[in-house]
Structure formats: structure tokens, C-alpha cells
């Protein structure tokens, strides 16, 4: 049953179950023996080597698209299915994952293969989140095995079948600390026929955030709003006439500004770089991901820039990426109004990345972990005690 077959991020053995039954038996045995485990998908987003674990459990053998119904806009895939395979399958039918998950490999220098289970486990969401929502908003259901070996199914193939306690949303973003995903069901959406990007030059971050707030308050369905080094970008998508109309209306709204327009493939290439935060891919300095109220982004950016380094703004100001050598305590202090997560620690993925929760949130998190991982064996210490 134990089938260890390679090494990942350290000396521990790797177990890759082929189905739910193998996974359940392995976790039940680990639970009974109290063996701490590293939980990994493709191994591209976390430095699991620093975790106090004796074995690595990966979903990489749980591969394959179970069912895809383009007409119903639904896809079900096993957790270890490569993200690229999912995206290619959707592209063949003119569809896509609306939340456009990012690829962390450029930022972290990792060499694994991103999996759809890893995307869900980390709730990975790109620039379109401000319009379409996050990964969890497109998650219809999951299958997983918890820390005691129980096989659990929750949700359905369509929204009307999602009833009762929505464990899917709970698993999304839990980073393997509540259970090991084996299958995910997701909504898909048609790929936009046309994409246009409005480029604003020579604007301050304060001016950019004002532009973002005004644009996002319009009915023109802005699907991306980012800022870096005195330039701001707004993206609109849809059928050709829709996209052109939206771009024209936004240009009229901001007629006082100098605006250039980038179209289609050039625009898509630009937003792939934005999605993957390529601007910081060549740096080896620590990298932080900070969630903040958009109205507070300019003040946060100024505080961070005083510490040295650079900032990149996404989600219309709701997401601030900070790349710099400031101490963790300094960054967390500057970002006290938001939530700062350390993504890269120097030249390698971060291990101690999450801030400590306090009060009611801490108690709730501990209760959930006790329910789904009673022996504390799944990615121990990754997200607190």
C-alpha cells in the first residue's frame, strides 16, 4: 500500500495514491500512528521542506478529467490533473476558468507541475477576480479524504444541487490542512471573443485608485485593473462590439487622461504576465501578497516603499504585491489593516508564510482542524497551531 517512489523537498518518502481507497487507507493508518504528513499537489506553490513531517503525500497520481459538459459549463477533474490539461481541454471548446489561476513557478523558481487540486487547495485567483470572483466562487463540489481517513463528498455538478453545509468553500484555500482533495467540480465560462486594454500613463497610485474606483462603478464590466510604476491598466472583454463599446465609454469617461489601447493577443500576453506577477520573477528578494481595502492601497504602498522595494497593485487596489528586503515585522506592521502573506522568502518559496490568527478566528480555525484533522497530521504548523 505504501508505494513511496521519489523525493520532494527533503528526505521524506513520497506516497502517491492511485484512488480514494488507497488514500483513505493511508490516512487512516497515519492517523492511528500519529505520523505527520506534508500534503502536496504539483509542488509549485509551497516550501514543504520546512514542515515537521515524516512523509510526503501527493495527489499527482490522481489524474484525469472525469467529465466535461461544455453545454452545461461544468467540468469535473481528479485533483492531480495538470492545470495545463484542464485549460487546454476548455480552450478546445472556446471556454476557460473565469478566475484565471496564476502560475507561481516563475516567482518561486519551482519546477513541479501545477494541478487543479492545488489551485483549489490554495484558492488561486488572478486579475479577473474583481469581476468574476475567486476560485471558490466557481467551485461546485469536491471529494476529499480527511485526516482520519474518512472519504467525504460535498456539493454537486450544478449550482442548484449544492445544498447543506458547503464544505467545498471550506476546503478551498485550506492548503491541505483539513483534508486531501481527490476530485473537484468547477463552473466554466466562454472565452471572450475580444479583449481590449486601456493604458494610462504617468499617473500616481492615488490617481490610479481613483480611476479604478470610477471604472468599477460603471456598467462596463471591467475585468482587470492593475498598476505599476506610474502606469495603470484597465481590461474589458466580451463579444467584439461589446468590448469596443465598453472601451469607448471608458475612454470618454477618462478623457482628461492620456490613454492608449492594446488589443487581443497583445493584451492577453500582457495579462498573462500580470496574472503571474512576472515583474518580480527575476528578483530574489522576499515577496509579500497583501489583501487590503482598495481605498487604503495608496497609504499602504507609501509605507512599504519607505521600507525599500517595489509594489505591484492588482484587483483595483485590493491586492498589493510587495517585493523588498524589509523585515517581516516591519511589513506586517505596515500592513496591519490588511492580511499579509509571505510568498517568497529570499530566493525560495516561503515556509512560515501565514500570519497568526487571533480571537474568534483562531478558535474557529482550531475547531475546524480538530474536526477534520483530529491528530494534527496534515501539513502541521503550516497555518498555525
C-alpha positions as CSV (number, residue, x, y, z in Angstrom):
1,X,0.0,0.0,0.0
2,X,2.8,2.4,0.9
3,X,4.2,2.9,-2.7
4,X,6.9,5.6,-1.9
5,X,8.5,6.4,-5.2
6,X,10.6,9.6,-5.1
7,X,11.8,12.5,-3.0
8,X,10.3,16.0,-2.8
9,X,11.9,19.0,-0.9
10,X,13.7,16.8,1.6
11,X,14.5,13.3,2.8
12,X,10.9,12.0,3.4
13,X,9.3,9.3,1.4
14,X,6.6,10.2,-1.1
15,X,3.3,8.3,-1.3
16,X,1.1,8.8,-4.4
17,X,-2.3,7.0,-4.1
18,X,-4.0,5.9,-7.2
19,X,-7.5,6.2,-5.9
20,X,-9.7,7.2,-2.9
21,X,-9.5,3.8,-1.3
22,X,-5.7,3.8,-1.2
23,X,-5.7,7.4,0.1
24,X,-8.2,6.6,2.8
25,X,-6.3,3.6,4.0
26,X,-3.0,5.5,4.1
27,X,-4.5,8.4,6.0
28,X,-6.3,6.1,8.4
29,X,-3.0,4.4,9.1
30,X,-1.2,7.7,9.5
31,X,-3.9,8.9,11.9
32,X,-3.7,5.8,14.0
33,X,0.1,6.1,14.2
34,X,0.2,9.9,14.5
35,X,2.5,10.3,11.6
36,X,2.7,14.0,10.4
37,X,2.4,14.4,6.6
38,X,3.3,17.0,4.1
39,X,0.4,17.4,1.6
40,X,1.4,18.4,-1.9
41,X,-0.2,18.7,-5.3
42,X,2.3,19.6,-8.0
43,X,4.7,21.1,-5.5
44,X,4.8,24.5,-7.2
45,X,3.4,26.9,-4.5
46,X,4.8,26.0,-1.1
47,X,8.1,25.2,0.5
48,X,7.1,22.0,2.3
49,X,10.6,21.0,3.2
50,X,10.5,23.1,6.4
51,X,7.4,21.4,7.8
52,X,7.8,19.0,10.7
53,X,6.6,15.9,8.7
54,X,7.9,12.4,8.2
55,X,6.3,11.6,4.9
56,X,5.0,13.5,1.8
57,X,1.6,12.7,0.4
58,X,0.9,13.9,-3.1
59,X,-2.2,13.7,-5.3
60,X,-0.1,13.7,-8.5
61,X,-1.3,10.1,-9.4
62,X,-5.0,11.1,-9.2
63,X,-5.2,12.4,-12.7
64,X,-7.7,12.7,-15.5
65,X,-10.8,14.7,-16.4
66,X,-13.8,12.7,-15.1
67,X,-16.5,14.5,-17.1
68,X,-16.7,17.8,-19.1
69,X,-20.1,19.1,-20.3
70,X,-19.4,22.3,-22.4
71,X,-23.2,22.9,-22.8
72,X,-23.7,22.9,-19.0
73,X,-20.5,24.8,-18.4
74,X,-19.2,22.2,-15.9
75,X,-16.0,20.2,-15.5
76,X,-15.1,17.5,-13.0
77,X,-11.4,16.5,-12.7
78,X,-9.3,14.4,-10.4
79,X,-7.1,16.6,-8.1
80,X,-3.8,15.7,-9.6
81,X,-4.8,16.6,-13.2
82,X,-2.3,19.2,-14.5
83,X,-3.8,22.7,-14.8
84,X,-2.5,23.0,-18.3
85,X,-4.5,19.9,-19.4
86,X,-7.7,21.4,-17.9
87,X,-7.1,24.7,-19.6
88,X,-6.3,23.1,-23.0
89,X,-9.5,21.0,-22.8
90,X,-11.5,24.1,-22.1
91,X,-9.8,26.1,-24.9
92,X,-10.8,23.5,-27.4
93,X,-14.4,24.3,-26.7
94,X,-13.9,28.0,-26.5
95,X,-14.1,28.1,-22.7
96,X,-11.9,28.9,-19.8
97,X,-11.6,29.1,-16.0
98,X,-13.0,32.6,-15.3
99,X,-10.8,33.2,-12.3
100,X,-7.6,32.7,-14.4
101,X,-5.4,31.0,-11.8
102,X,-1.8,32.2,-11.7
103,X,1.3,30.0,-12.2
104,X,3.7,30.5,-9.3
105,X,6.7,28.8,-10.9
106,X,8.3,32.0,-12.3
107,X,8.1,33.7,-8.9
108,X,9.2,30.8,-6.8
109,X,11.7,29.0,-9.1
110,X,9.8,25.8,-8.5
111,X,9.8,23.0,-11.2
112,X,6.7,20.9,-10.5
113,X,3.5,20.8,-12.5
114,X,0.6,22.9,-11.2
115,X,-2.5,20.8,-10.6
116,X,-6.2,21.7,-10.5
117,X,-6.4,20.3,-6.9
118,X,-3.5,22.6,-5.9
119,X,-5.4,25.6,-7.5
120,X,-8.4,24.8,-5.4
121,X,-6.5,24.0,-2.2
122,X,-4.8,27.4,-2.4
123,X,-7.8,29.3,-3.8
124,X,-5.6,30.6,-6.6
125,X,-7.3,33.6,-8.4
126,X,-6.0,36.0,-10.9
127,X,-6.8,39.6,-12.1
128,X,-10.3,38.7,-13.2
129,X,-11.3,38.0,-9.6
130,X,-12.6,41.6,-9.2
131,X,-15.2,40.9,-11.8
132,X,-15.8,37.1,-11.8
133,X,-14.9,36.2,-8.3
134,X,-12.4,33.9,-6.8
135,X,-11.7,30.2,-7.4
136,X,-14.1,29.3,-4.5
137,X,-16.9,31.1,-6.2
138,X,-16.7,28.7,-9.2
139,X,-16.3,25.6,-7.2
140,X,-19.4,23.3,-7.3
141,X,-18.3,20.4,-5.3
142,X,-15.3,18.3,-4.0
143,X,-14.4,14.9,-2.9
144,X,-11.7,14.6,-0.3
145,X,-10.3,12.4,2.5
146,X,-9.9,14.0,5.9
147,X,-7.1,13.5,8.4
148,X,-8.7,10.4,10.0
149,X,-9.2,8.6,6.6
150,X,-12.9,9.4,6.1
151,X,-14.0,9.8,2.5
152,X,-16.2,12.8,2.1
153,X,-18.2,14.1,-0.9
154,X,-19.8,17.6,-0.9
155,X,-21.6,19.7,-3.5
156,X,-22.8,18.8,-6.9
157,X,-22.3,19.3,-10.6
158,X,-24.6,22.3,-10.9
159,X,-25.3,25.2,-8.5
160,X,-28.9,24.0,-7.8
161,X,-27.5,20.8,-6.3
162,X,-25.2,22.5,-3.8
163,X,-27.2,22.1,-0.6
164,X,-26.4,21.8,3.1
165,X,-23.1,22.9,4.7
166,X,-20.8,23.9,1.8
167,X,-17.6,22.1,2.7
168,X,-16.3,22.9,-0.8
169,X,-15.8,26.5,0.2
170,X,-14.1,25.4,3.4
171,X,-11.6,23.2,1.6
172,X,-10.8,25.9,-0.9
173,X,-7.9,27.9,0.5
174,X,-7.2,25.4,3.3
175,X,-3.8,24.4,1.8
176,X,-4.3,20.7,2.7
177,X,-4.7,21.3,6.4
178,X,-8.3,19.9,6.6
179,X,-8.2,17.1,4.1
180,X,-6.7,15.8,0.8
181,X,-8.7,16.6,-2.3
182,X,-9.3,13.8,-4.7
183,X,-11.8,15.4,-7.1
184,X,-13.1,18.9,-7.9
185,X,-16.2,20.1,-9.8
186,X,-15.9,23.6,-11.4
187,X,-18.0,26.0,-13.4
188,X,-16.5,27.1,-16.7
189,X,-17.3,30.1,-18.8
190,X,-17.0,31.0,-22.5
191,X,-13.7,32.6,-23.5
192,X,-14.1,36.3,-24.5
193,X,-14.1,36.9,-28.3
194,X,-12.3,40.2,-27.9
195,X,-10.1,41.7,-25.2
196,X,-9.0,45.4,-25.0
197,X,-6.7,47.1,-22.5
198,X,-6.7,50.8,-21.7
199,X,-3.3,52.0,-20.7
200,X,-3.0,55.1,-18.5
201,X,0.5,56.6,-18.5
202,X,2.1,59.0,-16.0
203,X,-0.4,58.5,-13.2
204,X,0.3,58.2,-9.4
205,X,-1.1,55.3,-7.4
206,X,-3.6,57.6,-5.8
207,X,-4.8,58.7,-9.3
208,X,-4.9,55.1,-10.4
209,X,-7.0,54.0,-7.5
210,X,-9.4,56.9,-8.2
211,X,-9.6,55.7,-11.9
212,X,-10.2,52.1,-10.7
213,X,-13.0,53.1,-8.3
214,X,-14.7,55.1,-11.0
215,X,-14.3,52.4,-13.7
216,X,-15.5,49.6,-11.5
217,X,-18.6,51.6,-10.6
218,X,-19.7,51.7,-14.2
219,X,-21.7,49.1,-16.0
220,X,-18.9,48.4,-18.5
221,X,-17.7,45.2,-16.8
222,X,-14.0,46.0,-16.2
223,X,-12.3,42.6,-15.8
224,X,-8.8,43.8,-14.7
225,X,-7.3,46.8,-13.0
226,X,-3.6,46.9,-12.2
227,X,-0.9,49.5,-11.5
228,X,2.9,49.5,-11.5
229,X,5.4,52.4,-11.7
230,X,3.2,55.2,-12.9
231,X,1.1,53.2,-15.3
232,X,-2.4,51.8,-14.9
233,X,-4.2,49.2,-17.0
234,X,-7.9,48.5,-17.3
235,X,-9.2,45.5,-19.2
236,X,-12.6,44.9,-20.9
237,X,-13.7,41.7,-22.6
238,X,-16.7,40.3,-24.5
239,X,-18.0,40.0,-28.0
240,X,-16.2,42.3,-30.4
241,X,-18.9,45.0,-30.4
242,X,-19.4,44.8,-26.6
243,X,-15.7,45.2,-25.9
244,X,-15.3,48.1,-28.3
245,X,-18.3,49.9,-26.8
246,X,-17.1,49.4,-23.3
247,X,-13.6,50.7,-24.2
248,X,-15.0,53.7,-25.9
249,X,-17.2,54.6,-23.0
250,X,-14.4,54.3,-20.6
251,X,-12.1,56.5,-22.8
252,X,-14.9,59.1,-22.8
253,X,-15.2,58.9,-19.0
254,X,-11.5,59.5,-18.6
255,X,-11.0,61.9,-21.5
256,X,-8.7,64.1,-19.3
257,X,-6.1,61.3,-19.3
258,X,-3.6,60.1,-21.9
259,X,-4.9,56.6,-22.9
260,X,-3.5,54.0,-25.3
261,X,-5.3,50.8,-26.3
262,X,-3.9,47.3,-26.6
263,X,-5.9,44.7,-28.3
264,X,-6.4,40.9,-28.4
265,X,-3.3,38.7,-28.4
266,X,-1.0,41.5,-27.3
267,X,-3.5,42.3,-24.5
268,X,-3.8,38.6,-23.5
269,X,0.0,38.3,-23.3
270,X,0.2,41.4,-21.1
271,X,-2.4,40.0,-18.7
272,X,-0.7,36.6,-18.5
273,X,2.4,38.5,-17.2
274,X,0.2,40.4,-14.8
275,X,-1.5,37.2,-13.6
276,X,1.8,35.6,-12.9
277,X,3.4,38.8,-11.4
278,X,6.3,38.5,-13.9
279,X,7.6,41.9,-12.8
280,X,9.0,40.2,-9.7
281,X,10.0,36.9,-11.3
282,X,13.7,37.9,-11.7
283,X,14.1,39.2,-8.2
284,X,15.4,37.1,-5.3
285,X,14.1,39.4,-2.6
286,X,11.2,38.4,-0.3
287,X,7.8,38.7,-1.8
288,X,4.6,39.5,0.0
289,X,0.9,39.3,-1.0
290,X,-1.3,41.7,0.9
291,X,-5.1,41.9,0.9
292,X,-6.3,45.4,1.7
293,X,-9.3,47.7,1.1
294,X,-8.8,49.3,-2.3
295,X,-9.2,52.8,-0.7
296,X,-6.2,52.0,1.7
297,X,-3.9,50.8,-1.0
298,X,-2.1,54.1,-1.7
299,X,-1.3,54.6,2.0
300,X,-0.1,51.0,2.3
301,X,2.1,51.4,-0.8
302,X,3.7,54.6,0.5
303,X,4.5,52.8,3.9
304,X,6.0,49.9,2.1
305,X,8.1,52.0,-0.3
306,X,9.6,53.8,2.7
307,X,10.9,50.3,3.7
308,X,12.6,50.0,0.3
309,X,11.5,47.8,-2.6
310,X,8.7,47.9,-5.1
311,X,4.9,47.4,-5.2
312,X,2.6,46.0,-7.9
313,X,-1.2,46.6,-7.5
314,X,-3.9,44.3,-8.7
315,X,-7.7,43.9,-8.1
316,X,-8.2,47.6,-8.4
317,X,-6.2,48.2,-5.3
318,X,-7.5,45.2,-3.3
319,X,-4.3,43.2,-3.7
320,X,-0.8,44.7,-3.1
321,X,2.3,42.7,-4.0
322,X,5.4,44.0,-2.2
323,X,8.9,42.9,-3.2
324,X,11.7,44.1,-0.8
325,X,14.2,43.2,1.9
326,X,12.2,44.7,4.8
327,X,11.9,42.6,7.9
328,X,8.7,40.5,8.4
329,X,7.7,42.5,11.5
330,X,8.0,45.8,9.5
331,X,5.9,44.5,6.7
332,X,3.2,43.1,8.9
333,X,3.1,46.3,10.9
334,X,2.8,48.4,7.7
335,X,0.0,46.1,6.5
336,X,-1.8,45.8,9.8
337,X,-5.0,47.0,8.2
338,X,-4.9,44.1,5.8
339,X,-3.6,40.5,5.6
340,X,0.0,40.0,4.6
341,X,1.2,36.6,3.4
342,X,4.8,35.8,2.7
343,X,5.0,34.1,-0.7
344,X,8.8,34.0,-1.2
345,X,11.4,34.0,1.4
346,X,14.6,35.3,-0.3
347,X,15.3,33.1,-3.3
348,X,13.0,30.2,-2.3
349,X,9.3,29.6,-1.5
350,X,8.3,30.7,2.0
351,X,7.6,28.2,4.7
352,X,6.5,30.5,7.6
353,X,4.1,32.4,5.3
354,X,0.8,32.9,7.1
355,X,0.1,35.5,9.8
356,X,-1.2,34.2,13.1
357,X,-4.9,34.5,13.6
358,X,-6.3,35.7,16.9
359,X,-9.5,35.7,18.9
360,X,-12.6,34.2,17.4
361,X,-10.9,33.4,14.1
362,X,-8.2,31.5,15.8
363,X,-10.7,29.5,17.9
364,X,-12.8,28.7,14.8
365,X,-9.8,27.6,12.8
366,X,-8.6,25.3,15.7
367,X,-12.1,23.8,16.0
368,X,-12.2,23.1,12.2
369,X,-8.8,21.5,12.2
370,X,-9.8,19.4,15.3
371,X,-12.9,18.2,13.4
372,X,-11.3,17.3,10.1
373,X,-7.7,16.5,11.3
374,X,-8.1,15.4,14.9
375,X,-4.5,14.1,15.2
376,X,-3.0,17.3,13.6
377,X,-1.1,15.3,10.9
378,X,-2.0,17.3,7.8
379,X,0.6,20.0,6.9
380,X,1.3,20.5,10.7
381,X,2.0,24.1,11.7
382,X,1.5,25.4,8.2
383,X,-1.4,27.7,9.1
384,X,-0.9,28.0,12.9
385,X,-1.2,25.5,15.8
